[in-house]
Amino acid sequence: MTDPAELLRAEAAALDAADPLAASVDAFAEAPGIRAYLDGNSLGRPLRALPDRMAAFVRDDWGTRLIRSWDEQWMELPMRLGDRIADVALGAAPGQTVVADSTSVVLYKLMRAAVAARPGRDEIVLQSGDFPTDRFVAEGVAAETGVTLRWIEPDAVAGVTVADVAAVVCDRTALVALSHVDYRSGALADVPAITAAVHEAGALALWDLCHSVGVVPVRLDAWGVDLAVGCTYKYLNGGPGSPAFGYVRTGVQPEIRQPIQGWWSAADIFAMGPAYAPATGIRQLLSGTPPVLSMLGMQGMLDLIAAAGIDAVRAKSVSLTDFAVRAYDAVLAPLGVRLLSPREAARRGGHVTIGHPSFREVTARLWERGVVPDFRFPDGIRLGLSPLSTTHAETLAGVLAVRDELG
Amino acid sequence: MTDPAELLRAEAAALDAADPLAASVDAFAEAPGIRAYLDGNSLGRPLRALPDRMAAFVRDDWGTRLIRSWDEQWMELPMRLGDRIADVALGAAPGQTVVADSTSVVLYKLMRAAVAARPGRDEIVLQSGDFPTDRFVAEGVAAETGVTLRWIEPDAVAGVTVADVAAVVCDRTALVALSHVDYRSGALADVPAITAAVHEAGALALWDLCHSVGVVPVRLDAWGVDLAVGCTYKYLNGGPGSPAFGYVRTGVQPEIRQPIQGWWSAADIFAMGPAYAPATGIRQLLSGTPPVLSMLGMQGMLDLIAAAGIDAVRAKSVSLTDFAVRAYDAVLAPLGVRLLSPREAARRGGHVTIGHPSFREVTARLWERGVVPDFRFPDGIRLGLSPLSTTHAETLAGVLAVRDELG
């Protein structure tokens, strides 16, 4: 009987040979000692061109143009980069997206603004398994505004469904805040259908796109989403802690007033007048000076995604995750490893999660061997397969390394 | 009669020759085309070593260690870097300072926390000429918490005095929020005396150190300051939009609870449990993932300040601003330019402000000539003299260039 690993190696080689985006792997910086990087869903890799670009930025844009660069380019950067993300990855027209703060801070601003925009309504709907910061920030907003959190308890693998949401939204609902891709299972929510159910109840829909932006096509304008937030250091490869983006649909911008009214959200930043007047438009979502150096890394990645096209990126993502599931079936399921993600590609984002009681220790040993997935409490390993930087062979190397550690 | 410029040139040369910190100027990156950079109070220059350091960071810490760097170094970076700033420039013991967010967001957190920590008190005291973001954020906090803003109207050049503060604080005062160095005039507030007056009234004292940290010695612990916020891209040379720092005195930490309770402020970040529990200690001031790339620039500058010693930095700063005032007296006062900063060095921070109705246009022409101060509405030019990167000769070149534009 043939070793299943041999068949999988042959399949990986064939898939990589046929991959129309195979060349993009060379666009990323070499990572000496790394045999398989499977955590692109947590921290995307830097582009090969970035070290020189950063060095040139420090010497020229900062070091030589100095303060003049604010007038020449940086004042508009949060809006310009927001529009670029909107165009490449969000399906959103210009003027609705800014890059600012962290995901947690933007979530706070949008949740506060949404509650204020629906006076007389006193509930925020969330799901109990959502990413901690979404839940924790909402807890704080609820405590200070007096609204109640209403929790959906979805199936841990399948994620939130439109039926889950329709069963709880009502005329008390101010806001429904959910994630497009579940950070644990990778389950993909049906954003347009859920958003329609939210609107049916007269509430606002806030989508957390942290685990979908750059890997799953998003159509914010077509889907009628009101508010969104997302992360730029995962599939947009912005580097550790690169700032978040926030989206407010043009039609709801007049209703939205966020609470942290720093000078960058003022109608005229340099008027420095006696009283605050908010900017019109999406700039009102800003607060303080944006971290420009942390906004450089994502720019080359956005160019790369734009050149490939987000639908081609998704096709590669599906190919990688489908292959990971087949490899799991062949070599990990027999060892008692559980599949914690949906089997059907159409219901899954860019990562596949597997579970085993030994995975905390296994992850530590894998990291030492240059195989880098991430561990999620209590016993999950997430295989985060960033399509432009990951091959099927690398995916298989990761799965086989897990097998070796269990064997 | 000797040209006053000749005498000033001789004086500048003598002062530079005798400057014990003269060698530090070479630690900064060259700036081709710049004849005088006088805006270190707005955006400090990068160190010469930084482009290579940034490039190495992208290749190694991010690109090769990848997600492992979170465990190895970045999780503790906001606290470690906060403690470093505290040690080098704030006169504060460890465990009270973090690097996070923007100044505006940290101001919001601290103002909200202070109001909540003084229940039954319903006023925040501010001064009418403070930096816009301080005033605007306070306006927002007042509107949402129901407190009233009580405005001090200080002399525009002399700045806020202890008498100004003592006259308004009372048993209704929850918080007094002021700047150590006035962003317009450069006036230096008497922090220990004002803080004592604030405490006498039972209120909390929040100091904005944006225009003093790294150039004026600060002794937060000795002065009994409760809360502080500051900027790292001015005299700490962190680069455009590098994150702010926040300080909460150990003794008041148990009273302080900030509203943006993201996962980084949770007791156990990776427990990802069902409900939020705040961290104890200063980490509770965090919210989301910090912008690591924007936290690199300041590290070399902190080393440089530590090597020089903050008192020596202040001595050089006083020498530069005193010389700027003498040069003003000799060549600009006769042309009708007004001095908008205190004359006495002991009452002045690191910049000198001068005024003339033509300064908006003059500044634009100076920038084209490679002389870069900044303009402040309505008609001020600020000469921001960052001590470690600026010579007396460069200061004089700036003053003479202003004279030439007016002549």
Interface residues (C-beta under 8 A of the other chain):
Chain A: A29 E30 A31 P32 G33 I34 Y37 D39 S42 L43 R45 P46 L50 P51 D52 M54 A55 A56 V58 R59 W62 G63 T64 L66 I67 R68 S69 W70 W74 D101 S102 T103 S104 V105 L107 Y108 S128 F131 P132 T133 R135 F136 V137 E139 G140 E144 Y233 G239 P240 G241 S242 P243 A244 P259 I260 Q261 G262 W263 W264 S265 A266 F270 A271 M272 G273 P274 A275 Y276 S287 G288 T289 P290 P291 V292 L293 S294 L296 G297 W367 V372 D374 R376 F377
Chain B: A29 E30 A31 P32 G33 I34 Y37 D39 S42 L43 R45 P46 L50 P51 D52 M54 A55 A56 V58 R59 W62 G63 T64 L66 I67 R68 S69 W70 W74 D101 S102 T103 S104 V105 L107 Y108 S128 F131 P132 T133 R135 F136 V137 E139 G140 E144 Y233 G239 P240 G241 S242 P243 A244 P259 I260 Q261 G262 W263 W264 S265 A266 F270 A271 M272 G273 P274 A275 Y276 S287 G288 T289 P290 P291 V292 L293 S294 L296 G297 W367 V372 D374 R376 F377
